[in-house]
Amino acid sequence: MKGHIFLSGGGDREDTVVLDKKFFNLLPSGSKILYIPIALNRDAIGFAACHDWFSGCISMHSGNKDIDFRMILEDEDVPELADFNAIYIGGGNTFKLLNYIKEKKLDKRLVKYLKNGGILYGGSAGAIILGENINTVKEENDSNYEYSRGLNLVGGLSLICHYEPNLNEKIMASVNEISTPIIAMPEDSGIAIHPDSIEVVGNALIFDPERKKLLKSYLQKRLWSGK
């Protein structure tokens, strides 16, 4: 894979400032970002607030760079991904988001985009769908959505965001249920996966049946050894 993947634990702008800075530092001046807030359940006015929020993110991190973005909603056609320097997928209901991605056949397009060197950022639900299985948050499936297999872009691992230690028992139960190790990310943590390196921000953990916790080396093995 030639592209870059950013996985955010799902906090607000202040929580994700370190990971966001790494994301925006990769973007040259004149970049255009595709912003996908589909996971949220909002009306047109609510999505206008999303537009303002993402504008604020860009202003916070772009410095002197001229960075623009396009936000798309559910009823709009997905534009050509290659026209964008980066794609930012926001949080909300993970099952709703994955259902949208699958029905729009956007999963294959996102994989192709990454293989061609694209930059993909997933925040909360946007991160979880990039793992192998989204049943780490099965309580969100409130509408009997069909899909639970994610895009599997993180070495066969699944993810959970907004992690706190009181979730340990739930996460280990999910590990046994879905038969994949799980990356657990607190709101102020994240992971940046590059073609030849991995950066871990904050205290993200790995949960598997053997309770391995060396996340960076574990990820390197899963991503680059074919396991």
Beta strands, then each sheet from edge to edge (+ up, - down):
strand 1: 4-8
strand 2: 32-36
strand 3: 68-71
strand 4: 86-89
strand 5: 119-123
strand 6: 158-161
strand 7: 182-185
strand 8: 190-193
strand 9: 198-201
strand 10: 205-207
sheet 1: 3+ 2+ 4+ 5+ 1+ 8- 9+
sheet 2: 6+ 7+ 10-
end
